[in-house]
Amino acid sequence: MIVDLRSDTVTKPTPAMLEAMFKAKVGDDVFGEDETINQLEEKTAAVFGMEAGIFCPSGTMTNQIAIKCFTQPLDELIADQTAHVYRYEGGGIAFNSGVSTRLLNGYRGILTAEMIEPEINAENVHYPHTSLVVLENTVNKGGGSCYTLEQIKPIAALCKDKGLKLHLDGARIFNALAYTGDKAVDYGKYFDGISVCLSKGLGAPVGSVLLADKNTIKYARRIRKVLGGGMRQAGFLAAAGIYALDHHVERLKIDHAHAQILAEALGKASWVTNVLPAETNIVLFDTVEPAAIVSEKLAGHGIKALPTDKNRIRFVLHLDIHPEQVEYVAGVIRSLAY
């Protein structure tokens, strides 16, 4: 048995999703004529209470476009030191936008207004101009840790008071919503930009949607074109996103339940020293032996896992992982001896 727990990006389209893709009505999106992409952008914006959206190939692109929209060269943004926009987007903050990054040490990647406020630079020629705060929900490096809206509200209020923009890297925002019970439509009240990935837990093969007001999205289309993200008949991909929004959101709780099962098994294993709380679909755990060695042993049992540090491994649950596979992995965890 092969069980791929490296990432929720490895999912394959379901037969029903493929059927929806084949039936999509397409056109040239650069001309604004792909009606399926238009539908996806409007639908996603409505879900989060935002004015407009733009469909892009990846979450990295939507995040980088947002940063470019909300900053100017010589500016600085504030983010947690584990943030995906900083660690895993190829240095794009500096390369694409010419801005610096102020990194904070949140708890499992979760920041507070009290942490952020003293890091906002005063107006001084010696300092970069603080213009943007970026939050991530869920936090990948935090083991799928979540912000609630009650935690976000004071950060949004601070940004508004200080004249800063607030962007959400919502690569797994629907996982966060499934855990917290907050309503997606309320997010539009607090964020200037929201990046929503469709190719992770929702199971679409490609794509992310950046949400913002209409003027920002108009400018975002220009930036997307410059970055080479202007797509043509991409409605086939957008159709997968629409299907995912309609059919794959509620089932995320299944992935969370599966993560809990594996976290509990790992917590009892003698070869594991620590397991981070598994709030959503990510399980991070620390190992006695180096992670590279442990991952090789897991691979010997058909379990694909991703080492994320010298002694840390990540499991990510997704819609292609079924209950019998979860039980198999739990059994392997219990049987491994050192």
C-alpha positions in Angstrom: 0.0 0.0 0.0 1.3 3.5 -0.9 0.1 6.3 1.3 1.2 9.8 0.2 1.3 12.1 3.2 3.8 14.6 1.9 1.3 17.3 1.1 -2.3 18.0 0.2 -1.1 19.3 -3.1 -0.7 15.7 -4.4 -4.4 15.1 -4.8 -5.9 14.0 -8.1 -9.2 15.3 -9.5 -12.1 13.1 -8.7 -14.2 11.6 -11.6 -16.9 14.1 -11.0 -14.4 17.0 -11.0 -13.0 15.8 -14.2 -16.4 15.7 -15.8 -17.1 19.3 -14.7 -13.7 20.3 -16.2 -14.6 18.7 -19.6 -17.9 20.5 -19.7 -16.5 24.0 -18.9 -17.2 26.9 -21.3 -14.0 28.7 -22.0 -12.7 31.8 -23.7 -9.6 34.0 -23.6 -9.2 35.1 -20.0 -6.7 37.9 -20.8 -9.6 39.4 -22.8 -11.9 38.7 -19.9 -13.9 36.3 -22.0 -13.6 33.0 -20.1 -16.9 32.8 -18.5 -15.9 29.9 -16.2 -13.0 31.9 -14.8 -15.3 34.9 -14.4 -17.7 32.7 -12.5 -15.0 31.3 -10.2 -13.7 34.8 -9.4 -17.2 36.1 -8.6 -18.1 33.1 -6.6 -15.0 33.1 -4.5 -15.2 36.8 -3.8 -18.8 36.4 -2.7 -17.9 33.6 -0.4 -15.5 35.8 1.5 -17.5 39.1 1.3 -15.0 40.7 -1.1 -15.6 42.8 -4.2 -13.6 41.0 -6.8 -11.1 38.2 -7.5 -8.4 37.2 -10.0 -7.5 33.5 -10.8 -3.8 32.6 -10.9 -1.8 29.4 -11.3 -0.5 29.3 -7.8 -0.8 30.6 -4.2 2.7 31.9 -4.5 1.6 34.1 -7.4 -1.5 35.4 -5.6 0.5 36.2 -2.5 3.3 37.9 -4.5 0.8 40.0 -6.5 -0.9 41.1 -3.3 2.4 42.2 -1.8 3.2 44.1 -5.0 -0.2 45.8 -4.9 0.0 46.8 -1.2 3.6 48.0 -1.1 6.2 50.3 -2.8 9.9 49.8 -3.1 11.7 50.8 0.2 8.6 49.6 2.2 8.6 46.9 4.8 6.1 44.2 5.6 5.5 42.4 8.9 5.1 38.6 9.1 5.8 35.7 11.3 9.3 34.2 10.8 7.6 30.9 9.7 5.5 32.6 7.0 5.2 30.9 3.6 5.5 34.2 1.8 9.0 34.6 3.4 10.3 31.0 3.6 8.9 29.3 0.6 8.3 31.8 -2.2 11.8 32.0 -3.6 12.7 35.4 -2.1 9.9 36.9 -4.1 9.2 39.7 -1.6 12.5 41.3 -2.3 12.7 40.3 -6.0 9.2 41.2 -7.1 8.4 44.1 -4.8 11.7 45.5 -3.5 10.6 45.6 0.1 12.1 44.3 3.3 10.5 41.9 5.8 10.2 42.4 9.6 10.0 38.9 11.1 8.3 38.2 14.4 8.2 35.1 16.6 4.6 34.2 17.0 3.2 31.1 18.9 3.1 28.4 16.2 3.1 31.2 13.6 0.1 33.1 15.2 0.7 36.8 15.7 -1.1 39.3 18.0 -1.7 43.0 17.7 0.6 43.4 20.8 3.4 41.7 18.9 2.9 43.8 15.8 2.5 47.3 17.1 6.0 47.9 18.5 7.5 46.6 15.2 5.8 49.3 13.1 8.5 51.7 12.1 8.2 55.4 12.9 8.5 57.9 10.0 12.3 58.2 9.9 14.6 58.4 6.9 16.7 55.6 8.4 13.8 53.1 8.4 11.9 51.4 5.7 8.2 52.5 5.6 6.0 49.8 7.3 3.0 49.3 4.9 1.7 45.8 5.2 1.0 42.9 7.6 0.7 39.4 6.3 -1.0 36.6 8.2 -1.2 32.9 7.3 -4.2 30.8 8.1 -3.7 27.9 8.6 0.0 28.2 9.5 1.9 25.5 7.6 5.0 25.6 9.8 2.8 25.8 12.9 1.3 22.4 12.1 -1.9 23.7 10.7 -2.5 26.2 13.6 -5.4 28.5 13.2 -6.4 32.1 13.7 -10.0 32.8 14.8 -11.8 35.9 13.7 -11.6 37.1 17.3 -7.8 37.0 17.1 -7.8 38.7 13.7 -10.1 41.6 14.7 -7.6 43.5 16.9 -4.8 43.1 14.3 -7.2 44.5 11.6 -8.1 47.4 13.9 -4.4 48.1 14.5 -3.6 48.1 10.8 -6.5 50.4 10.1 -5.4 52.8 12.8 -1.8 52.8 11.6 -2.7 53.0 7.9 -1.3 49.5 7.0 -2.7 47.0 4.6 -3.6 43.5 5.9 -3.2 40.5 3.6 -4.2 36.9 4.4 -2.2 34.0 2.9 -5.3 31.7 3.0 -3.7 28.7 1.4 -5.7 26.5 3.8 -8.3 29.0 4.9 -11.2 26.5 4.5 -9.4 24.1 6.9 -9.2 27.0 9.4 -12.9 27.7 9.0 -13.8 24.1 9.4 -11.9 24.1 12.7 -13.0 27.5 14.1 -16.6 27.6 12.9 -16.1 31.2 11.7 -17.9 32.4 8.6 -16.0 33.0 5.4 -18.1 36.0 4.5 -16.9 37.8 7.6 -13.3 37.8 6.5 -13.9 40.5 3.9 -14.5 43.0 6.7 -11.0 42.7 8.0 -8.6 42.0 5.1 -7.5 44.1 2.2 -6.4 41.0 0.3 -7.1 37.3 0.7 -5.3 34.5 -1.2 -7.4 31.3 -1.5 -5.8 28.1 -2.7 -7.9 25.6 -4.6 -5.2 23.0 -5.1 -4.6 21.9 -1.5 -7.3 20.5 0.7 -10.0 21.3 -1.8 -8.5 18.9 -4.3 -8.4 21.0 -7.5 -5.4 20.3 -9.7 -4.3 24.0 -10.2 -5.0 27.4 -9.0 -5.5 30.1 -6.4 -7.7 33.2 -6.3 -6.7 36.6 -5.0 -9.5 38.6 -3.5 -9.6 42.3 -2.9 -11.5 45.4 -3.9 -12.1 46.1 -7.6 -9.4 48.7 -8.0 -6.8 46.4 -6.5 -7.8 43.5 -8.7 -7.6 45.8 -11.7 -4.0 46.5 -10.9 -3.4 42.9 -10.0 -4.3 41.9 -13.5 -1.5 44.1 -14.8 1.0 42.5 -12.3 -0.2 39.0 -13.2 0.5 39.7 -16.9 4.0 41.0 -16.1 4.7 37.8 -14.1 3.6 35.6 -17.0 0.4 34.5 -15.3 -2.0 35.8 -18.0 -3.8 32.6 -19.0 -6.0 31.9 -22.0 -8.6 29.1 -22.0 -8.0 28.2 -18.4 -11.7 27.8 -17.6 -11.1 24.0 -17.6 -9.0 24.6 -14.5 -11.5 27.1 -13.0 -14.2 24.6 -13.4 -12.3 22.3 -11.0 -12.2 25.1 -8.5 -15.9 25.8 -8.7 -16.6 22.1 -8.2 -14.2 22.0 -5.2 -16.0 25.0 -3.6 -19.3 23.3 -4.1 -18.4 19.8 -3.0 -15.1 19.6 -1.1 -15.4 22.2 1.7 -17.5 20.3 4.2 -15.5 17.1 3.8 -12.4 18.8 5.2 -13.5 17.8 8.7 -12.8 14.2 7.6 -9.1 15.1 7.0 -9.0 16.7 10.4 -10.4 13.6 12.0 -7.8 11.5 10.2 -5.0 13.8 11.4 -6.2 13.3 15.0 -5.9 9.6 14.6 -2.4 9.8 13.4 -1.4 12.4 16.0 -2.7 10.1 18.8 -0.8 7.1 17.5 2.4 9.2 17.2 2.0 10.5 20.7 2.3 6.9 22.0 5.3 6.0 19.9 8.6 5.6 21.7 10.5 6.9 18.6 8.6 10.2 18.7 9.6 12.9 21.2 6.9 15.5 20.5 3.7 15.9 18.5 2.3 19.4 17.8 -1.5 19.8 18.4 -3.2 18.6 15.2 -5.9 21.2 14.8 -6.5 20.7 11.1 -5.0 18.5 8.5 -1.3 18.8 9.3 0.6 16.7 11.8 4.1 17.8 12.8 6.1 15.5 15.0 9.7 15.3 16.3 11.7 12.1 16.1 14.5 10.5 18.2 16.5 9.7 15.1 17.1 12.2 12.3 14.0 12.8 10.2 15.7 11.7 7.0 16.3 8.2 8.5 12.8 7.9 9.9 11.3 9.0 6.6 13.3 6.3 4.9 11.9 3.7 7.3 8.4 5.0 6.7 9.0 4.8 2.9 9.9 1.2 3.4 6.3 0.6 4.5 4.9 2.6 1.5 4.4 5.8 3.6 5.6 9.0 1.9 6.3 11.8 4.4 8.2 15.1 4.3 11.1 15.9 6.7 10.8 19.6 7.5 13.7 19.9 9.9 16.6 17.8 11.2 14.3 15.9 13.6 10.9 16.9 12.4 8.5 15.2 9.9 5.2 16.4 8.5 2.1 14.4 7.6 -0.7 16.1 5.6 -4.1 14.5 5.3 -6.2 15.1 2.2 -9.1 13.7 0.2 -7.1 11.0 -1.4 -6.3 9.4 2.0 -9.1 7.0 3.0 -9.9 5.5 6.4 -8.2 2.2 5.7 -5.0 4.0 4.7 -5.2 6.0 8.0 -5.5 2.8 10.0 -2.6 1.2 8.1 -0.4 4.2 8.8 -1.4 4.1 12.5 -0.5 0.4 12.6 2.9 1.1 11.1 3.5 3.8 13.6 2.7 1.4 16.5 4.8 -1.3 15.0 8.0 0.6 14.3 10.7 -0.3 16.9 14.0 1.2 17.5 
